[in-house]
Amino acid sequence: MLKINNLSAKIDNKSILQDFKLEINPGEVHAIMGPNGSGKSTLSNILSGKKGYDVTGEVLFENKDLFSLETEERAHKGIFLAFQYPLEIPGVNTNVFLKTSLNAIKKARGEKELDAIQFLKLVKEKAKELKFDEEKLGRQLNVGFSGGEKKKNEILQMSILNPKLSILDETDSGLDIDALKTVAEGVNALRKKNNSFLIITHYQRLLEYIKPDFVHVLMNGKIIKSGGPELALELEKKGYENIN
Amino acid sequence: MEEQLKIDFEKKLKDFSYSDQEKKFKETNFKEFLKQGFPNRKLENWKFSDLNQIIKNNIGELTFYNDYKKENQIDKIELIRELEHNRIIIVDGKIEKIDFKFEEKDKIEVLDEQGEETIKENINSLINLNNAFSNKFCKIIIKKNYSLKKPLVIYHSTNKNTQSKNTNSRIDFKLEENACLRIIDIFKDNSEKNFLNIYYNFELDKSSILKNYKIDKSINNNVKYSYNNVKQQANSISETFILSSGSKFFKNEINCDLLGQHSSAFVNGIFDLDDENHHEIKSNINHLVENTKSYQLVKSVLEKKSKAVYQGKIFVSSEAQKTDGYQLSNAILLSENSEFNAKPELEIYADDVKCSHGSSSGSLDENSIFYLMSRGLNYKEAKKLLINGFLLDVIEKITDEEIKNLIKDLLGVKE
């Protein structure tokens, strides 16, 4: 589904990712763990199309060159990024935003757009599953939401948009243990044969609830070690400095 | 221009059968205008624009006389269909039609005799010009305790090849105690290169409510100036909302004298400008007695080489304790060449007051755009959504639901 070959990225001539390689097949859950400044967020930004990076190398999503696609086209093809810091958008109603987003994607795919009633039914159902306060859906997007609510809102968006590849950028940070469980349940509910996940995190904690198929350790812009779920536990014990 | 002015003014006096009093009034104003001329940058109110230059660049030489013999296009004016309304139709500065068809006849009085009190006023040279050249005097009185069932829409229209390059119109309003009036100003420009000068005089008696929505949306090449003079008695409320967008140049001045306790004034507006349009809002809120309130919010979205100016003044006299005055302006500059000027002016002589002001301007937040695009919206849609969100809180200030929806439709703000 996703193939990253020799990806290097620079910002203002500072090298962030170097010869990065990763392959994610349909249905797989990959976790990338790494210390601060190792390039984790850069990776998620580049995959979702944020401007401002000089890149070389190749990224293929379903065999299509990802760099030839605009940010919104990547969303249309099924890439979703759950932001580390979801933005507050004043004056934009959360429900309106969710519906606009879902219908923009449906339209681009040539699918039938949802009307207001169909949409509300869907969003209510998903909000309930995620224990997301329905009242917040009528409020301005993320404005006045707590850190945990913002993160839950990201997962709500994810479950409504039902992407093929979801990138979770430190979704666990700022979540209390109950919220963490709910978020994990939301992710697990989406785990299907064809849906893949790239989970970016500092800590092993989230991976107790979302069991990854593969764990990669990212240091200084490179994957220095890959393994199964046991690698996360090893990291937790030894720390990033002593892994090799 | 002075020669032209004199010739046109003589013709004007001859054509209309003005009473001696009216004649004198017009002559006094005419002399005053000759003395002062058009406002320029030397005046603090006109710091950001030179009207002479603006007229010269956009219109050329002005002419002032219109015999109104040419058939006007009053029947061709496209009326608002979205809401039922009373109407006044002004063509080339002349009131052609006054129609309060939805109202009880004895609750509204239309006078054509000017009262003593307005004769002595001397506001500025453009009002002098207006008083010299506007047609028959017109005053509309809303009787005590009467709330109009439907809004009054005032259409400001121009004929295609209007005879005079400058048109002047004036309407006086009196809202008696506890009366309520909603006015929507709509501009239907059929001409190009005209200078429209509009003057409203409002007397708000105790507990009356005035709502004035000025909608300048359709694109046109005219230069406009509008002055609202509002005098408010106790417990009265004035709400002014300005959607400033379509004209080449438009300056709206709002003067509110809060003369009675617990009176309040709200002035809100949107500058939605493109190309090289230059628009201004100048407010003077004069808190003259205790316990009065004012609130002003102006938001701007500026494309290309457009320029917006907001000069909001809050004046608090030494008697006006417990004044509550607030003003805020925010601007989004969508191009490096667009310009927003805010000049808050607070002049406070009382010591127990609450007054604040603020202003910000910046570009659209690229991170917010990226966030929305990562959810499948293209750049244009993301930008539109952010701008709508930015404008929403000022639109929400409109207290009339019907008119709020009309303005939302005009701006393409959907929910």
Interface residues (C-beta under 8 A of the other chain):
Chain A: S48 G49 K50 K51 E70 T71 E72 R74 A75 H76 F80 L81 F83 P86 L87 I89 P90 G91 V92 N93 V96 F97 T100 S101 L102 A104 I105 A108 Q140 Q157 L161
Chain B: D365 E366 N367 S368 F370 Y371 L372 M373 S374 R375 G376 L377 N378 Y379 E381 L385 L386 N388 G389 F390 L391 L392 D393 K414 E415
